[in-house]
Amino acid sequence: MCRVHGRKRGGHDLRWTDPPNDVQPRALMRGLMELIRTNYEAIEAARYDISIKTDGSPVTAADVLIENLIRTYLAKRIPQL
């Protein structure tokens, strides 16, 4: 597993450590794939809704939707994340 402590990337403080013993990476990945599959229509519909972030880079509504879906999914399964 990757360990990163105290480095910053994109304004986010990265503090990755090994997952807790009860977290099964393959099960998480299967769940993430199902999450995307289940929400695919909404993701596709949001692909062309483009905004400009404060740093001047583009972001689509699909990007934001996917990030929120994944954050919620992971927070439910790894509360200490």
C-alpha positions in Angstrom: 0.0 0.0 0.0 1.0 3.6 -0.6 1.9 5.7 2.3 2.0 9.5 1.9 2.1 11.8 4.9 1.9 15.6 5.0 2.3 16.2 1.2 -0.1 18.6 -0.5 -1.5 18.2 -3.9 -4.1 20.4 -5.4 -4.7 22.1 -2.1 -5.6 18.8 -0.4 -3.6 17.5 2.5 -2.8 13.9 1.6 -2.5 11.5 4.6 -2.7 8.1 3.1 -2.1 5.0 5.2 -2.8 1.4 4.9 -6.5 0.6 5.0 -7.9 -0.8 8.3 -7.9 -4.6 8.4 -11.6 -4.8 7.9 -11.5 -3.0 4.5 -11.4 -5.3 1.6 -10.0 -3.5 -1.5 -11.5 -5.8 -4.0 -14.9 -5.5 -2.5 -14.5 -1.7 -2.5 -13.6 -1.7 -6.2 -16.5 -4.0 -7.1 -18.8 -1.6 -5.2 -17.3 1.4 -6.9 -17.8 -0.2 -10.4 -21.5 -0.9 -9.5 -21.9 2.6 -8.2 -20.7 4.1 -11.5 -22.8 1.5 -13.5 -25.9 2.4 -11.5 -25.4 6.1 -12.0 -24.1 6.0 -15.6 -27.1 7.8 -17.2 -26.8 10.7 -14.8 -23.0 10.9 -15.3 -23.4 10.8 -19.1 -26.1 13.5 -19.0 -23.7 15.8 -17.0 -20.7 15.4 -19.3 -21.2 18.6 -21.2 -22.3 20.9 -18.4 -18.9 22.6 -18.0 -17.9 25.2 -15.4 -14.6 27.0 -14.8 -13.0 26.5 -11.4 -11.3 29.4 -9.6 -7.9 28.2 -10.9 -9.2 28.6 -14.4 -9.4 24.9 -15.2 -12.6 23.3 -16.5 -14.7 20.9 -14.6 -17.8 19.1 -15.7 -20.9 18.4 -13.7 -20.1 14.8 -14.3 -16.7 15.2 -12.6 -18.4 16.8 -9.5 -21.2 14.1 -9.5 -18.6 11.2 -9.7 -16.5 12.8 -6.9 -19.5 13.2 -4.6 -20.7 9.6 -5.3 -17.3 8.2 -4.6 -16.7 10.3 -1.5 -20.1 9.3 0.0 -19.5 5.7 -0.9 -16.1 5.6 0.7 -17.1 7.6 3.8 -19.8 5.0 4.6 -17.3 2.2 4.3 -14.2 3.8 5.7 -15.4 6.4 8.3 -11.8 7.4 9.3 -10.8 8.2 5.7 
